[in-house]
């Protein structure tokens, strides 16, 4: 199985819009703002390695956090 990387196009295995992998929680913590956002996500129940994705919905940029196991790479 192919490993998900930043920039990959993914979808939820259960179906969703195509989304772009922006980054992973816990990666890039050398930036204070990113570290603070990751701590916020962890307080909400997400964990290291969860995937932050972005997509457009009716010309509006959306984002969300998903477990790697719930995503499939779009070929």
PyMOL Python script that loads the backbone (N, CA, C, O; Angstrom):
from pymol import cmd

cmd.read_pdbstr("""\
ATOM      1  N   UNK A   1       0.842  -1.185   0.000  1.00  0.00           N
ATOM      2  CA  UNK A   1       0.000   0.000   0.000  1.00  0.00           C
ATOM      3  C   UNK A   1       0.886   1.246   0.000  1.00  0.00           C
ATOM      4  O   UNK A   1       1.868   1.321   0.738  1.00  0.00           O
ATOM      5  N   UNK A   2       0.533   2.202  -0.820  1.00  0.00           N
ATOM      6  CA  UNK A   2       1.324   3.423  -0.965  1.00  0.00           C
ATOM      7  C   UNK A   2       1.134   4.335   0.246  1.00  0.00           C
ATOM      8  O   UNK A   2       0.017   4.517   0.731  1.00  0.00           O
ATOM      9  N   UNK A   3       2.241   4.906   0.728  1.00  0.00           N
ATOM     10  CA  UNK A   3       2.211   5.822   1.879  1.00  0.00           C
ATOM     11  C   UNK A   3       1.716   7.196   1.435  1.00  0.00           C
ATOM     12  O   UNK A   3       2.144   7.711   0.402  1.00  0.00           O
ATOM     13  N   UNK A   4       0.824   7.781   2.210  1.00  0.00           N
ATOM     14  CA  UNK A   4       0.303   9.121   1.917  1.00  0.00           C
ATOM     15  C   UNK A   4       1.381  10.157   2.207  1.00  0.00           C
ATOM     16  O   UNK A   4       2.044  10.111   3.243  1.00  0.00           O
ATOM     17  N   UNK A   5       1.548  11.111   1.256  1.00  0.00           N
ATOM     18  CA  UNK A   5       2.552  12.167   1.390  1.00  0.00           C
ATOM     19  C   UNK A   5       1.896  13.534   1.208  1.00  0.00           C
ATOM     20  O   UNK A   5       0.799  13.646   0.661  1.00  0.00           O
ATOM     21  N   UNK A   6       2.592  14.571   1.678  1.00  0.00           N
ATOM     22  CA  UNK A   6       2.127  15.946   1.466  1.00  0.00           C
ATOM     23  C   UNK A   6       1.987  16.188  -0.033  1.00  0.00           C
ATOM     24  O   UNK A   6       2.872  15.839  -0.815  1.00  0.00           O
ATOM     25  N   UNK A   7       0.872  16.786  -0.419  1.00  0.00           N
ATOM     26  CA  UNK A   7       0.605  17.078  -1.827  1.00  0.00           C
ATOM     27  C   UNK A   7      -0.218  16.020  -2.533  1.00  0.00           C
ATOM     28  O   UNK A   7      -0.722  16.267  -3.629  1.00  0.00           O
ATOM     29  N   UNK A   8      -0.368  14.839  -1.930  1.00  0.00           N
ATOM     30  CA  UNK A   8      -1.187  13.788  -2.541  1.00  0.00           C
ATOM     31  C   UNK A   8      -2.651  14.212  -2.576  1.00  0.00           C
ATOM     32  O   UNK A   8      -3.112  14.987  -1.738  1.00  0.00           O
ATOM     33  N   UNK A   9      -3.369  13.690  -3.562  1.00  0.00           N
ATOM     34  CA  UNK A   9      -4.812  13.868  -3.653  1.00  0.00           C
ATOM     35  C   UNK A   9      -5.438  12.618  -3.029  1.00  0.00           C
ATOM     36  O   UNK A   9      -5.129  11.493  -3.420  1.00  0.00           O
ATOM     37  N   UNK A  10      -6.319  12.837  -2.058  1.00  0.00           N
ATOM     38  CA  UNK A  10      -6.921  11.724  -1.330  1.00  0.00           C
ATOM     39  C   UNK A  10      -8.432  11.907  -1.230  1.00  0.00           C
ATOM     40  O   UNK A  10      -8.961  12.992  -1.470  1.00  0.00           O
ATOM     41  N   UNK A  11      -9.106  10.831  -0.874  1.00  0.00           N
ATOM     42  CA  UNK A  11     -10.528  10.856  -0.551  1.00  0.00           C
ATOM     43  C   UNK A  11     -10.746   9.949   0.645  1.00  0.00           C
ATOM     44  O   UNK A  11      -9.968   9.027   0.889  1.00  0.00           O
ATOM     45  N   UNK A  12     -11.812  10.217   1.387  1.00  0.00           N
ATOM     46  CA  UNK A  12     -12.202   9.280   2.429  1.00  0.00           C
ATOM     47  C   UNK A  12     -12.592   7.966   1.765  1.00  0.00           C
ATOM     48  O   UNK A  12     -13.197   7.966   0.693  1.00  0.00           O
ATOM     49  N   UNK A  13     -12.252   6.856   2.392  1.00  0.00           N
ATOM     50  CA  UNK A  13     -12.610   5.552   1.845  1.00  0.00           C
ATOM     51  C   UNK A  13     -14.117   5.406   1.725  1.00  0.00           C
ATOM     52  O   UNK A  13     -14.605   4.666   0.871  1.00  0.00           O
ATOM     53  N   UNK A  14     -14.852   6.102   2.570  1.00  0.00           N
ATOM     54  CA  UNK A  14     -16.316   6.047   2.533  1.00  0.00           C
ATOM     55  C   UNK A  14     -16.915   7.011   1.512  1.00  0.00           C
ATOM     56  O   UNK A  14     -18.129   7.033   1.308  1.00  0.00           O
ATOM     57  N   UNK A  15     -16.048   7.817   0.864  1.00  0.00           N
ATOM     58  CA  UNK A  15     -16.494   8.782  -0.134  1.00  0.00           C
ATOM     59  C   UNK A  15     -16.413  10.203   0.381  1.00  0.00           C
ATOM     60  O   UNK A  15     -16.796  10.478   1.518  1.00  0.00           O
ATOM     61  N   UNK A  16     -15.922  11.100  -0.439  1.00  0.00           N
ATOM     62  CA  UNK A  16     -15.785  12.513  -0.088  1.00  0.00           C
ATOM     63  C   UNK A  16     -15.312  13.261  -1.322  1.00  0.00           C
ATOM     64  O   UNK A  16     -15.011  12.643  -2.343  1.00  0.00           O
ATOM     65  N   UNK A  17     -15.242  14.601  -1.241  1.00  0.00           N
ATOM     66  CA  UNK A  17     -14.590  15.342  -2.322  1.00  0.00           C
ATOM     67  C   UNK A  17     -13.105  14.953  -2.384  1.00  0.00           C
ATOM     68  O   UNK A  17     -12.554  14.428  -1.416  1.00  0.00           O
ATOM     69  N   UNK A  18     -12.480  15.210  -3.505  1.00  0.00           N
ATOM     70  CA  UNK A  18     -11.026  15.033  -3.587  1.00  0.00           C
ATOM     71  C   UNK A  18     -10.379  16.114  -2.736  1.00  0.00           C
ATOM     72  O   UNK A  18     -10.767  17.281  -2.796  1.00  0.00           O
ATOM     73  N   UNK A  19      -9.390  15.716  -1.941  1.00  0.00           N
ATOM     74  CA  UNK A  19      -8.733  16.631  -1.007  1.00  0.00           C
ATOM     75  C   UNK A  19      -7.227  16.556  -1.214  1.00  0.00           C
ATOM     76  O   UNK A  19      -6.702  15.524  -1.634  1.00  0.00           O
ATOM     77  N   UNK A  20      -6.539  17.648  -0.921  1.00  0.00           N
ATOM     78  CA  UNK A  20      -5.074  17.691  -1.004  1.00  0.00           C
ATOM     79  C   UNK A  20      -4.497  17.610   0.403  1.00  0.00           C
ATOM     80  O   UNK A  20      -4.936  18.318   1.309  1.00  0.00           O
ATOM     81  N   UNK A  21      -3.505  16.733   0.573  1.00  0.00           N
ATOM     82  CA  UNK A  21      -2.836  16.604   1.865  1.00  0.00           C
ATOM     83  C   UNK A  21      -1.969  17.834   2.072  1.00  0.00           C
ATOM     84  O   UNK A  21      -1.047  18.090   1.298  1.00  0.00           O
ATOM     85  N   UNK A  22      -2.268  18.597   3.123  1.00  0.00           N
ATOM     86  CA  UNK A  22      -1.507  19.808   3.433  1.00  0.00           C
ATOM     87  C   UNK A  22      -0.310  19.481   4.319  1.00  0.00           C
ATOM     88  O   UNK A  22       0.813  19.900   4.040  1.00  0.00           O
ATOM     89  N   UNK A  23      -0.563  18.719   5.403  1.00  0.00           N
ATOM     90  CA  UNK A  23       0.514  18.333   6.315  1.00  0.00           C
ATOM     91  C   UNK A  23      -0.014  17.312   7.304  1.00  0.00           C
ATOM     92  O   UNK A  23      -1.184  16.933   7.257  1.00  0.00           O
ATOM     93  N   UNK A  24       0.856  16.872   8.197  1.00  0.00           N
ATOM     94  CA  UNK A  24       0.504  15.893   9.222  1.00  0.00           C
ATOM     95  C   UNK A  24       0.675  16.530  10.596  1.00  0.00           C
ATOM     96  O   UNK A  24       1.607  17.306  10.805  1.00  0.00           O
ATOM     97  N   UNK A  25      -0.211  16.212  11.531  1.00  0.00           N
ATOM     98  CA  UNK A  25      -0.073  16.723  12.894  1.00  0.00           C
ATOM     99  C   UNK A  25       1.251  16.213  13.460  1.00  0.00           C
ATOM    100  O   UNK A  25       1.567  15.028  13.360  1.00  0.00           O
ATOM    101  N   UNK A  26       2.012  17.117  14.051  1.00  0.00           N
ATOM    102  CA  UNK A  26       3.299  16.768  14.637  1.00  0.00           C
ATOM    103  C   UNK A  26       4.471  16.955  13.704  1.00  0.00           C
ATOM    104  O   UNK A  26       5.621  16.780  14.107  1.00  0.00           O
ATOM    105  N   UNK A  27       4.197  17.309  12.461  1.00  0.00           N
ATOM    106  CA  UNK A  27       5.261  17.547  11.491  1.00  0.00           C
ATOM    107  C   UNK A  27       5.381  19.051  11.287  1.00  0.00           C
ATOM    108  O   UNK A  27       4.370  19.727  11.093  1.00  0.00           O
ATOM    109  N   UNK A  28       6.574  19.577  11.326  1.00  0.00           N
ATOM    110  CA  UNK A  28       6.761  21.013  11.138  1.00  0.00           C
ATOM    111  C   UNK A  28       6.588  21.796  12.416  1.00  0.00           C
ATOM    112  O   UNK A  28       6.247  22.978  12.382  1.00  0.00           O
ATOM    113  N   UNK A  29       6.820  21.148  13.549  1.00  0.00           N
ATOM    114  CA  UNK A  29       6.646  21.814  14.835  1.00  0.00           C
ATOM    115  C   UNK A  29       7.760  22.794  15.163  1.00  0.00           C
ATOM    116  O   UNK A  29       7.824  23.284  16.290  1.00  0.00           O
ATOM    117  N   UNK A  30       8.636  23.094  14.217  1.00  0.00           N
ATOM    118  CA  UNK A  30       9.682  24.087  14.453  1.00  0.00           C
ATOM    119  C   UNK A  30       9.107  25.503  14.348  1.00  0.00           C
ATOM    120  O   UNK A  30       9.783  26.472  14.693  1.00  0.00           O
ATOM    121  N   UNK A  31       7.890  25.624  13.883  1.00  0.00           N
ATOM    122  CA  UNK A  31       7.221  26.923  13.766  1.00  0.00           C
ATOM    123  C   UNK A  31       6.216  27.044  14.911  1.00  0.00           C
ATOM    124  O   UNK A  31       5.362  26.173  15.077  1.00  0.00           O
ATOM    125  N   UNK A  32       6.310  28.100  15.691  1.00  0.00           N
ATOM    126  CA  UNK A  32       5.473  28.261  16.894  1.00  0.00           C
ATOM    127  C   UNK A  32       3.984  28.240  16.581  1.00  0.00           C
ATOM    128  O   UNK A  32       3.202  27.684  17.352  1.00  0.00           O
ATOM    129  N   UNK A  33       3.575  28.836  15.460  1.00  0.00           N
ATOM    130  CA  UNK A  33       2.165  28.851  15.086  1.00  0.00           C
ATOM    131  C   UNK A  33       1.650  27.464  14.746  1.00  0.00           C
ATOM    132  O   UNK A  33       0.544  27.092  15.138  1.00  0.00           O
ATOM    133  N   UNK A  34       2.458  26.694  14.012  1.00  0.00           N
ATOM    134  CA  UNK A  34       2.073  25.330  13.651  1.00  0.00           C
ATOM    135  C   UNK A  34       1.990  24.468  14.903  1.00  0.00           C
ATOM    136  O   UNK A  34       1.074  23.658  15.048  1.00  0.00           O
ATOM    137  N   UNK A  35       2.938  24.642  15.795  1.00  0.00           N
ATOM    138  CA  UNK A  35       2.937  23.871  17.046  1.00  0.00           C
ATOM    139  C   UNK A  35       1.676  24.174  17.857  1.00  0.00           C
ATOM    140  O   UNK A  35       1.069  23.260  18.415  1.00  0.00           O
ATOM    141  N   UNK A  36       1.280  25.432  17.928  1.00  0.00           N
ATOM    142  CA  UNK A  36       0.078  25.816  18.669  1.00  0.00           C
ATOM    143  C   UNK A  36      -1.177  25.210  18.037  1.00  0.00           C
ATOM    144  O   UNK A  36      -2.065  24.736  18.746  1.00  0.00           O
ATOM    145  N   UNK A  37      -1.248  25.227  16.725  1.00  0.00           N
ATOM    146  CA  UNK A  37      -2.398  24.635  16.032  1.00  0.00           C
ATOM    147  C   UNK A  37      -2.454  23.133  16.298  1.00  0.00           C
ATOM    148  O   UNK A  37      -3.526  22.582  16.547  1.00  0.00           O
ATOM    149  N   UNK A  38      -1.293  22.472  16.245  1.00  0.00           N
ATOM    150  CA  UNK A  38      -1.257  21.031  16.519  1.00  0.00           C
ATOM    151  C   UNK A  38      -1.710  20.727  17.941  1.00  0.00           C
ATOM    152  O   UNK A  38      -2.424  19.748  18.161  1.00  0.00           O
ATOM    153  N   UNK A  39      -1.313  21.537  18.897  1.00  0.00           N
ATOM    154  CA  UNK A  39      -1.745  21.321  20.284  1.00  0.00           C
ATOM    155  C   UNK A  39      -3.263  21.495  20.401  1.00  0.00           C
ATOM    156  O   UNK A  39      -3.917  20.763  21.144  1.00  0.00           O
ATOM    157  N   UNK A  40      -3.812  22.448  19.678  1.00  0.00           N
ATOM    158  CA  UNK A  40      -5.264  22.648  19.656  1.00  0.00           C
ATOM    159  C   UNK A  40      -5.953  21.396  19.107  1.00  0.00           C
ATOM    160  O   UNK A  40      -6.920  20.910  19.694  1.00  0.00           O
ATOM    161  N   UNK A  41      -5.453  20.871  17.976  1.00  0.00           N
ATOM    162  CA  UNK A  41      -6.031  19.663  17.390  1.00  0.00           C
ATOM    163  C   UNK A  41      -5.957  18.496  18.376  1.00  0.00           C
ATOM    164  O   UNK A  41      -6.916  17.734  18.499  1.00  0.00           O
ATOM    165  N   UNK A  42      -4.836  18.348  19.076  1.00  0.00           N
ATOM    166  CA  UNK A  42      -4.680  17.256  20.037  1.00  0.00           C
ATOM    167  C   UNK A  42      -5.678  17.381  21.179  1.00  0.00           C
ATOM    168  O   UNK A  42      -6.188  16.375  21.672  1.00  0.00           O
ATOM    169  N   UNK A  43      -5.961  18.619  21.605  1.00  0.00           N
ATOM    170  CA  UNK A  43      -6.957  18.826  22.660  1.00  0.00           C
ATOM    171  C   UNK A  43      -8.349  18.403  22.185  1.00  0.00           C
ATOM    172  O   UNK A  43      -9.207  18.048  22.994  1.00  0.00           O
ATOM    173  N   UNK A  44      -8.561  18.443  20.880  1.00  0.00           N
ATOM    174  CA  UNK A  44      -9.849  18.038  20.310  1.00  0.00           C
ATOM    175  C   UNK A  44      -9.905  16.535  20.031  1.00  0.00           C
ATOM    176  O   UNK A  44     -10.912  16.041  19.525  1.00  0.00           O
ATOM    177  N   UNK A  45      -8.824  15.795  20.357  1.00  0.00           N
ATOM    178  CA  UNK A  45      -8.836  14.345  20.216  1.00  0.00           C
ATOM    179  C   UNK A  45      -8.046  13.788  19.044  1.00  0.00           C
ATOM    180  O   UNK A  45      -7.967  12.570  18.880  1.00  0.00           O
ATOM    181  N   UNK A  46      -7.459  14.652  18.226  1.00  0.00           N
ATOM    182  CA  UNK A  46      -6.623  14.167  17.133  1.00  0.00           C
ATOM    183  C   UNK A  46      -5.258  13.792  17.682  1.00  0.00           C
ATOM    184  O   UNK A  46      -4.915  14.148  18.810  1.00  0.00           O
ATOM    185  N   UNK A  47      -4.468  13.063  16.872  1.00  0.00           N
ATOM    186  CA  UNK A  47      -3.178  12.601  17.373  1.00  0.00           C
ATOM    187  C   UNK A  47      -2.074  12.800  16.343  1.00  0.00           C
ATOM    188  O   UNK A  47      -2.332  13.098  15.177  1.00  0.00           O
ATOM    189  N   UNK A  48      -0.831  12.628  16.807  1.00  0.00           N
ATOM    190  CA  UNK A  48       0.349  12.732  15.934  1.00  0.00           C
ATOM    191  C   UNK A  48       0.138  11.863  14.700  1.00  0.00           C
ATOM    192  O   UNK A  48      -0.290  10.714  14.805  1.00  0.00           O
ATOM    193  N   UNK A  49       0.439  12.418  13.540  1.00  0.00           N
ATOM    194  CA  UNK A  49       0.345  11.664  12.300  1.00  0.00           C
ATOM    195  C   UNK A  49      -0.993  11.778  11.588  1.00  0.00           C
ATOM    196  O   UNK A  49      -1.099  11.390  10.425  1.00  0.00           O
ATOM    197  N   UNK A  50      -2.034  12.310  12.266  1.00  0.00           N
ATOM    198  CA  UNK A  50      -3.295  12.522  11.563  1.00  0.00           C
ATOM    199  C   UNK A  50      -3.073  13.529  10.436  1.00  0.00           C
ATOM    200  O   UNK A  50      -2.171  14.364  10.505  1.00  0.00           O
ATOM    201  N   UNK A  51      -3.892  13.439   9.416  1.00  0.00           N
ATOM    202  CA  UNK A  51      -3.674  14.162   8.162  1.00  0.00           C
ATOM    203  C   UNK A  51      -4.572  15.396   8.079  1.00  0.00           C
ATOM    204  O   UNK A  51      -5.785  15.310   8.275  1.00  0.00           O
ATOM    205  N   UNK A  52      -3.964  16.534   7.788  1.00  0.00           N
ATOM    206  CA  UNK A  52      -4.712  17.774   7.574  1.00  0.00           C
ATOM    207  C   UNK A  52      -4.850  17.951   6.062  1.00  0.00           C
ATOM    208  O   UNK A  52      -3.858  18.031   5.338  1.00  0.00           O
ATOM    209  N   UNK A  53      -6.097  18.011   5.604  1.00  0.00           N
ATOM    210  CA  UNK A  53      -6.386  18.118   4.173  1.00  0.00           C
ATOM    211  C   UNK A  53      -7.142  19.400   3.878  1.00  0.00           C
ATOM    212  O   UNK A  53      -7.796  19.976   4.748  1.00  0.00           O
ATOM    213  N   UNK A  54      -7.035  19.834   2.624  1.00  0.00           N
ATOM    214  CA  UNK A  54      -7.782  20.997   2.141  1.00  0.00           C
ATOM    215  C   UNK A  54      -8.501  20.618   0.855  1.00  0.00           C
ATOM    216  O   UNK A  54      -8.035  19.762   0.103  1.00  0.00           O
ATOM    217  N   UNK A  55      -9.651  21.268   0.603  1.00  0.00           N
ATOM    218  CA  UNK A  55     -10.406  21.070  -0.614  1.00  0.00           C
ATOM    219  C   UNK A  55     -11.296  22.285  -0.836  1.00  0.00           C
ATOM    220  O   UNK A  55     -11.503  23.096   0.067  1.00  0.00           O
ATOM    221  N   UNK A  56     -11.813  22.394  -2.042  1.00  0.00           N
ATOM    222  CA  UNK A  56     -12.731  23.493  -2.349  1.00  0.00           C
ATOM    223  C   UNK A  56     -14.153  22.952  -2.412  1.00  0.00           C
ATOM    224  O   UNK A  56     -14.409  21.878  -2.956  1.00  0.00           O
ATOM    225  N   UNK A  57     -15.067  23.726  -1.841  1.00  0.00           N
ATOM    226  CA  UNK A  57     -16.486  23.419  -1.880  1.00  0.00           C
ATOM    227  C   UNK A  57     -17.203  24.705  -2.258  1.00  0.00           C
ATOM    228  O   UNK A  57     -17.216  25.666  -1.489  1.00  0.00           O
ATOM    229  N   UNK A  58     -17.801  24.719  -3.450  1.00  0.00           N
ATOM    230  CA  UNK A  58     -18.460  25.912  -3.973  1.00  0.00           C
ATOM    231  C   UNK A  58     -17.536  27.129  -3.880  1.00  0.00           C
ATOM    232  O   UNK A  58     -17.920  28.165  -3.338  1.00  0.00           O
ATOM    233  N   UNK A  59     -16.335  27.000  -4.403  1.00  0.00           N
ATOM    234  CA  UNK A  59     -15.326  28.066  -4.431  1.00  0.00           C
ATOM    235  C   UNK A  59     -14.893  28.549  -3.049  1.00  0.00           C
ATOM    236  O   UNK A  59     -14.296  29.619  -2.932  1.00  0.00           O
ATOM    237  N   UNK A  60     -15.181  27.786  -2.013  1.00  0.00           N
ATOM    238  CA  UNK A  60     -14.743  28.132  -0.667  1.00  0.00           C
ATOM    239  C   UNK A  60     -13.756  27.079  -0.187  1.00  0.00           C
ATOM    240  O   UNK A  60     -14.029  25.881  -0.259  1.00  0.00           O
ATOM    241  N   UNK A  61     -12.600  27.536   0.307  1.00  0.00           N
ATOM    242  CA  UNK A  61     -11.573  26.623   0.799  1.00  0.00           C
ATOM    243  C   UNK A  61     -11.999  26.043   2.135  1.00  0.00           C
ATOM    244  O   UNK A  61     -12.354  26.777   3.057  1.00  0.00           O
ATOM    245  N   UNK A  62     -11.963  24.724   2.235  1.00  0.00           N
ATOM    246  CA  UNK A  62     -12.309  24.003   3.466  1.00  0.00           C
ATOM    247  C   UNK A  62     -11.086  23.219   3.912  1.00  0.00           C
ATOM    248  O   UNK A  62     -10.175  22.974   3.121  1.00  0.00           O
ATOM    249  N   UNK A  63     -11.065  22.828   5.177  1.00  0.00           N
ATOM    250  CA  UNK A  63      -9.997  21.951   5.661  1.00  0.00           C
ATOM    251  C   UNK A  63     -10.551  21.044   6.735  1.00  0.00           C
ATOM    252  O   UNK A  63     -11.591  21.317   7.333  1.00  0.00           O
ATOM    253  N   UNK A  64      -9.838  19.961   6.967  1.00  0.00           N
ATOM    254  CA  UNK A  64     -10.249  19.004   7.983  1.00  0.00           C
ATOM    255  C   UNK A  64      -9.094  18.101   8.357  1.00  0.00           C
ATOM    256  O   UNK A  64      -8.073  18.056   7.671  1.00  0.00           O
ATOM    257  N   UNK A  65      -9.268  17.383   9.452  1.00  0.00           N
ATOM    258  CA  UNK A  65      -8.251  16.461   9.950  1.00  0.00           C
ATOM    259  C   UNK A  65      -8.832  15.065   9.912  1.00  0.00           C
ATOM    260  O   UNK A  65      -9.971  14.839  10.320  1.00  0.00           O
ATOM    261  N   UNK A  66      -8.032  14.121   9.412  1.00  0.00           N
ATOM    262  CA  UNK A  66      -8.499  12.748   9.219  1.00  0.00           C
ATOM    263  C   UNK A  66      -7.406  11.760   9.623  1.00  0.00           C
ATOM    264  O   UNK A  66      -6.216  12.047   9.489  1.00  0.00           O
ATOM    265  N   UNK A  67      -7.820  10.605  10.114  1.00  0.00           N
ATOM    266  CA  UNK A  67      -6.881   9.517  10.392  1.00  0.00           C
ATOM    267  C   UNK A  67      -6.377   8.974   9.057  1.00  0.00           C
ATOM    268  O   UNK A  67      -7.147   8.859   8.104  1.00  0.00           O
ATOM    269  N   UNK A  68      -5.081   8.638   8.983  1.00  0.00           N
ATOM    270  CA  UNK A  68      -4.514   8.086   7.740  1.00  0.00           C
ATOM    271  C   UNK A  68      -5.299   6.875   7.257  1.00  0.00           C
ATOM    272  O   UNK A  68      -5.517   6.707   6.057  1.00  0.00           O
ATOM    273  N   UNK A  69      -5.723   6.031   8.196  1.00  0.00           N
ATOM    274  CA  UNK A  69      -6.412   4.790   7.837  1.00  0.00           C
ATOM    275  C   UNK A  69      -7.751   5.041   7.144  1.00  0.00           C
ATOM    276  O   UNK A  69      -8.277   4.142   6.488  1.00  0.00           O
ATOM    277  N   UNK A  70      -8.308   6.236   7.276  1.00  0.00           N
ATOM    278  CA  UNK A  70      -9.604   6.538   6.670  1.00  0.00           C
ATOM    279  C   UNK A  70      -9.481   7.092   5.256  1.00  0.00           C
ATOM    280  O   UNK A  70     -10.490   7.332   4.594  1.00  0.00           O
ATOM    281  N   UNK A  71      -8.237   7.299   4.783  1.00  0.00           N
ATOM    282  CA  UNK A  71      -7.997   7.939   3.481  1.00  0.00           C
ATOM    283  C   UNK A  71      -7.435   6.968   2.458  1.00  0.00           C
ATOM    284  O   UNK A  71      -6.709   6.030   2.790  1.00  0.00           O
ATOM    285  N   UNK A  72      -7.792   7.219   1.196  1.00  0.00           N
ATOM    286  CA  UNK A  72      -7.233   6.470   0.070  1.00  0.00           C
ATOM    287  C   UNK A  72      -6.673   7.482  -0.931  1.00  0.00           C
ATOM    288  O   UNK A  72      -7.280   8.525  -1.173  1.00  0.00           O
ATOM    289  N   UNK A  73      -5.527   7.172  -1.500  1.00  0.00           N
ATOM    290  CA  UNK A  73      -4.917   8.029  -2.524  1.00  0.00           C
ATOM    291  C   UNK A  73      -5.723   7.895  -3.809  1.00  0.00           C
ATOM    292  O   UNK A  73      -6.061   6.788  -4.226  1.00  0.00           O
ATOM    293  N   UNK A  74      -6.029   9.027  -4.432  1.00  0.00           N
ATOM    294  CA  UNK A  74      -6.742   9.051  -5.716  1.00  0.00           C
ATOM    295  C   UNK A  74      -5.703   8.912  -6.810  1.00  0.00           C
ATOM    296  O   UNK A  74      -4.745   9.683  -6.874  1.00  0.00           O
ATOM    297  N   UNK A  75      -5.896   7.932  -7.663  1.00  0.00           N
ATOM    298  CA  UNK A  75      -4.936   7.686  -8.759  1.00  0.00           C
ATOM    299  C   UNK A  75      -5.253   8.536  -9.967  1.00  0.00           C
ATOM    300  O   UNK A  75      -4.553   8.460 -10.976  1.00  0.00           O
TER     301      UNK A  75
END
""", "prot")
cmd.dss("prot")
cmd.show_as("cartoon", "prot")
cmd.util.cbc("prot")
cmd.orient("prot")
